[in-house]
Amino acid sequence: RFARAVFFSSIISSWSLLQDMRSSADAAATRSLGARFPEGHHWDTACNDPDYAERVYNAWNALVEGTVPAGQLLVFETGKHGWKELCAFLGVPEPTPTPGSSRRSYPWQNSRGEFGILVRYYWAESIMVYLLPLLPFAALAFWYKPGKVELWRQLG
């Protein structure tokens, strides 16, 4: 019983720490946005309400555009701008394709399919790194019953 209580209390404290971090991030974003977004920033709402998320996005962009000097900020729209605009802003020449390859338009990496593969890979990696090591403890917590250990000793 004690091991199960310690296990579940550590999960609860980790969840509490995560909630504190999210609250701190919300408070910092609300302070940064100030009058541009008076309703305040809330991650949960931004993840569940597309209209709210778009308003936060636009307010944040307005904050950045109002803060950063025009000559130091490139407002880059993927699908509309490419190497030409990016390289001109950075003051570097446009990249040339390697011999034998065809010239690809900007961006040439991370297509929707490639990005989907990356997302699935990182989900699988997260499960293996964070959840699999907890599996033995979860099994003990859920399947341990008083008296079962004594039964195993008698049978063994």
N, C-alpha and C positions, 0 to 999 in steps of 0.2 A: 504493500500500500504506500509506503514511504517513497519508493522509487517512482511509482506512478504519479504521486503528488508533486515530486520534484520535477519530473518531466513536464507535466502540464503547467506548472507554475513558470518554468523557463519559457515555454511557448507563449504564455500570457504576457510575461514581461517583455519578450521580444516583440510581440504585437504592440504592446504599449509604447515601446521605444520607437517603433515604426510610425505610430500615430503621432507621437511627439515631433518626430522629424518632419512629417507631412505638415503639421500645424505650423512649425517654424518656417518651412518653405512658403506656405500660404501667406503667413504674416509678412515675410520679406518681400514677396511679390506684390502684396497689397500696398506696402509702404513705397515700393519703387514706382508702381503705377499711379498712386496718389489720385489726384483729381481726374486723370484721364479715364479711370475705371472706378467710380465711386462705390459700386456694389461689392468690391473686394474680390480677391482671387481665392477660389476653392477648387482643389484638384479633383475631388469627387464629382463636382458639378461639371467641370471642364471635360471629364472623361465620359459623362453620360448625356450631356446636352450640347448638341452640335452648334446651336445658335449662340450659346454662352461661350463655347470654345472659340468660335469665330470672332466674337466681340473682344475676348481677351487677346487673341492673336493680333487683331487690328490695333487695339490699344497699346500692346507691347511694341508693335512696329512703329506706331506714332511716337512713342517714347524714345525709341532708338533713333529715328529720323530727326527728332527734335533735339537730341542730345549730341550726336556725333556730327562734327563739321562735314559739310557737303563734300568736300574734296577727299575726305577720308572714308567715305561710306559708298559702297557699291550696292545698289538695290538690284539684285540679280534675280531674274525670273527664268526658272528652268523651262525649257520648251520654247521660250522666246529669245533668250540670249544664249550665246555660246562662247567658243574660244576667243572670238574677236573682241567682244566686250570685256571679258575677264582679263585677257592679256593686256589690252589697252589700259585698263585700270591699274594693273600691277606694273605696267611698264616693262613687260617682257615680250619676246617674240612668241608668236603662235607655234605650238608644237607641230612638228612635221612627222608624217608616218615613217616607220622603219621600212627599209627597202623590202619589196616583195609583199607588203601588206597593203590593203586598200585603206584609203583615208576614211576614218570614221567620224561622224559628227559628234559634237559634244552633247551630253556625256555618253561615253561609249561603254561604261561599266555599270553594274548594278541595274540591269533591266528588271522588270517586274518579276520574271521567273527566277533570276539569280537572287534577288532580294528575298523572295519567298523561301528559297533554299537556305539562305543565311538565317532567316528568322527561325525556321524549323531546327536548324543546327544548334542555335543558341538556346532554344527551348530544351532540346534534348540534353545539351551540356549542363544547363541549369538544373535539370532534374537529376542528372547523374552526380553533380557536384554537391548539391544542397539537400536533395531528398533521399537519395539512396543511402548515404551514411546514417540517416535517421531511422531507416527501416528496421534494423534490429531492435532499437529502443521502442519504436512504435509497436512492434510485435510483442515485446515483453509487456508493455503497458496494457495492450488490449487483450492478450491471451493469458496473462498470468492470473491464476486464481489461487487463493490460499488452499493449501493441501495438495496441489498438483505436483509440487517439487518432491514431497514425501512419497507420492504415488510413483513417480519416476525412479526414486531411490529403491523402492521395494521391487519394482520390475527389473531394475538394472542389475 
